[in-house]
Amino acid sequence: MTAHGRRLDGGEAVRRSILMVTLAAALAAPCALAAGASSRPARAHHRPALRSFSSCDQLMAYVRRPALGLVSWFGIDGVVGAPIYPTFVPQYGAGVAHPVAAPLAPPSAQAVAKTPADPVEGVDYSGTNVQEPGVGEPDLIASDGRTLFTAARGRLQAVALRGAATRTIGTLPLPEGEHQLLRDGTRLVVITRTFAPLAQVVLHSPLPRGGVVAPIAPVPPTAAAVQLTEIDAGNPAALRVVATMRLDGSYVAARMTGSTLRLVLTGPPAHLPLVAPSVPDQEATAMTRNRAAVARANASAWLPRFERRYRGRTVRGPMVRCSQMEAPPAYSGLMMLSVLTIDAGQGLRLLDADGVVGNGDIVSASPTSLYVATSRWFAPDREGGAGGGGVVTWIHRFDTSRPDRTVYRASGAVTGYLLNQWSMSEKDGLLRVASTGVAPWGSPRPSSESYVTVLDERDGRLVVRGRIDGIGPGEEIQGVRFVGDRGYVVTFRQTDPLFVVDLADPAHPAVRGELWMPGFSSYLHPIGDDLLIGVGRDGDQRGWRTGTQVSLFDVSDPSSPRRVSHLALPGAWSAAESDHHAFLWWDQTRTLVIPVELPVEKGAFSGAAAFTVGTGAIAPLGRIADPPGSGAAVERAMVVGQSLYTVSDAGVHAASLADLAGLAWAPFAPAP
């Protein structure tokens, strides 16, 4: 739990930790940028675009000098390594090997062609709740309306969705780690994130010979890895692995358009032979060896690598080549950001790669663009400016209009930090960004404020077209949603202001209305043009957060937004507050479903709550829990026909959509 009572998934927790490491590196090196939580645009807005490298020698000249300045006796300060006594033993997050299936021919057009009887997403069944229509996002579940696929208990589980006859029909072991799924026709791509500590303390770690403790131990080259597994799911009862790909780095995000998967990873220098002392009095020796390792390292030791297995063959190589790397004009740390373009339906073929010397935290995408944002903290008056220290967020735009390649287009910056992917939204080639000018790990200050900035691409730069300052003084953004020519921004400190922003004139955005109430909505979902559903934390006038709340807002008059209905769940927490994939809206029956957890003192419930939403009210429909004894929390829900299916780590529960009466329970196969 965070200080605000919001749970972080594994990916978000890792991204936050990586951000903190990068900030430490930034503080240890010179920096030419400065910005604070003031109303004037950050100077970074006027910086040129990323620079490219024509050779590996140029790339190494760019990274070697700052790296030498950060070399320490335990690796590279703030980037790789940890000072640990006594011996530490590296652990690598490679997952488990998975046998590659027998050679498979690419699916024929006839095999994947739609027929009139095929279920249609949005009509016959609900799909994943995504930010942009047509841009797929990884989730815990995937479905074609007939079969539900999910990763649970170390397996890919396939469940036939047949109302009262719902049952598990196929399973396949998966690598160890956290899993998310993407679907393209009859193919599935499982994204597995593996985590490993930089080092593990071992009190007695003798060498294989001699029985003495080694004075110097290697620093693990990377703390995390990602594995992609392509699976033929044409026959759910006989799932087959087609290809696997293992990649260096930590997972940031992925998006899929058609059969093209774009994967965003970040990580420290991947294969530098760094060391750290495992006993006292070896610091000087380790320092000397690390300086020598950085001084003589070539690009192959610096760049991340991949390993692909397909049709019995294994191919290894660099994920990104020197000529595909870019770098900011000012030093931005030594992390390596990779944007990979992969054919998800033809053996995980790497089509294109782009790299940036820097970090990446948040990804947002439209059908033709992908934006990667990363936040940096700057000390007060580093450039002699007023306003004190603050946060600047760099944003890089990539053109994704072609299915076989990704092209870097422009970079820019906004004042403040971004909450999540909903803080960015593209419309008519312009990027709208909502940000808060205080550090995300700090408390709101009376001088803090939030902004909405409109960025336009010009000559390789994302430049400010228009901006609003002074939103929610002393507060921080808790929820954002851009819908058409409007933006809805929720800030919070003690009460919840909902601001309606008019973006019809990008050069002159303006706040048209605001609404104040206790608590806040962290996720906003539009229903048509006039209504918003808000899910978040309920609260009192003192700012205490008291549980989950569901609100209905009438925004037909942007100058006078109204909350027309409100239901509080005292003591509850819902995954939908921080994960929009856990939010289910089925427009045909005006049904809303969210996971809900209640502590023992409030009834000890773990399941899902369903509501019916009218034009002026939200009414409880009922609750659904897994069969007694499962002990598993509901994580997702979906509708197929007249049935509502809820998914936990224990199985899939089928219920009547009309009255939530139980129909069937399909338990998952046990762990392998």
Secondary structure, DSSP 8 states (H G I E B T S, - for coil): --TTS----HHHHHHHHHHHHHHHHHHTS-------SSSS--GGGGS---EE-SSHHHHHHHHHHHHHHHEETTEETTTB----SS-EE------------S------HHHH---TTS--BTTTB-----SSTT-B--BSEEE-SSEEEEEETTEEEEEE--GGG-EEEEEEE--SSEEEEEEETTEEEEEEEEE--S-EE-S--B-TTTS-B-SEEE--S-SEEEEEEEEE-SSGGG-EEEEEEEEESEEEEEEEETTEEEEEEEES-SS---EEESSTT-HHHHHHHHHHHHHH--HHHHS-EEEEEETTEEEEEESS-GGGEEE-SS---S-EEEEEEEETTTTSEEEEEEEEES---EEEE-SSEEEEEEEEEE-TTTTS-SS--EEEEEEEEEE--STT--EEEEEEEEESB--SGGGEEEETTEEEEEEESS-TTS---TT--EEEEEEEEETTEEEEEEEEEEESTT-EEEEEEEETTEEEEEEESSEEEEEEEE-SSTTS-EEEEEEEEESEEEEEEEETTTEEEEEEEEE-TT--EEEEEEEEEE-SSTTS-EEEEEEEEET-B-GGGT-GGG-EEETTTTEEEEEEE--GGGT--EEEEEEEE-SS-EEEEEEEE--TT----EEEEEEETTEEEEEESSEEEEEETTT--EEEEEE-----
